[in-house]
Amino acid sequence: MSEITPERVAHLASLARIALTDAEIEQLTGELGTIIDSVAKVQEVATPDVPATSHPIPLTGGLRADEPGVTLTTEEALAGAPDHDGSRFRVTAILGEEQ
């Protein structure tokens, strides 16, 4: 069985500055005990010969190759801009004069 007691839950709650009612302490005692017991069961079967995994099914192919494609010319990119200097967008300064 787990080592979680209502006193331990109340102590942890006070360390975390979480106000819990007696009913919440009792509920959390059971829930945390179940979690501790479940972790103990996993540790029983997680021996050194069992490889660690981050996902039960291998994940592959999520990314495509990074290949350059057709891009806009500077003129095309600036064509719809409200203001530009010929090579860059011109925007209103948002920082103070100190910048």
N, C-alpha and C positions, 0 to 999 in steps of 0.2 A: 504494500500500500504506500501511498505517498507520504511525504514528510510535511505536508502543508496542514497547518492548524489555523483555527480562527485567530489565535493570538499572533501568529506569524503574518497573516494577511493584514490584520489591524496594524502591526508594526510597519510593514511595507507601505501601507496606505499613508501612515503618518510621515514616513520618510519622504514619500512623494507628495506630501501635502494634499492628499485627496481625502475628503470627508466621505466616509461610508457609514451607512446605517448598519445596525446589527443584521438585518435581513440581507443586505448586500454583501456583508462579510461572510455570512453563511453560504450564500450562493457562489461567491468567488472561491471560497475554500473548496467546494466540490468541483468547480470548473478547473481551477488550477491543479487540483489533485489529479483529475482526469488527464490533463495535459502532461503532467510529470510522469504519470504511469505510461502514457502513450510513447513518450520519448524514451523511457526505459525499455519498452518492448522493441523499439527500432534499434536501440543500441545493442540489444541482444543479438540481432541478426546482422548488424553492420560490422562485420569483421574485417580485418585488414585485406583479405582476399576478395572482398566485394568492392568494385571500383565506385568511387563517388560520382554522382551524376547531378546535373543541375536541372535535367528534364528527363522524364521517363522515355520519351521518344526522341531519337536524334533529329535535330533541326538542320535542314539543309536548304540551300537555294533561295534564301530570302532576299538576296541582293543581286542586281544585274551588274554586268560589267560597266565600268565607268569609261565610256567612249565619247569623245567629242562629237558634237553634231553641228547642225546648222545654227548659227547665232546671228544676232542682229549686228549690223554695223553701227558705229557711233552715231552716224546721222539718223539711222532708223530708230535707235533707242531714244534720241533726243527730239525726234520729230513731234511727239505729243507733249513734251514738257512745257509747262507754263513759262519757264525761264531757264536758260542755260548759257554757258559762255563759249560754246562751240565744241567743247570736249567733256564737260561735266555738267551735271544738274546744278542749278543755283537755287538755294533754299534760304529762307529767313533764318537768321541766327536764333538759336534757342538758349544759348548760354550767355552769361553776362559779359560785359566788356573785358573782364579779367582774363578771359580765354583768348 
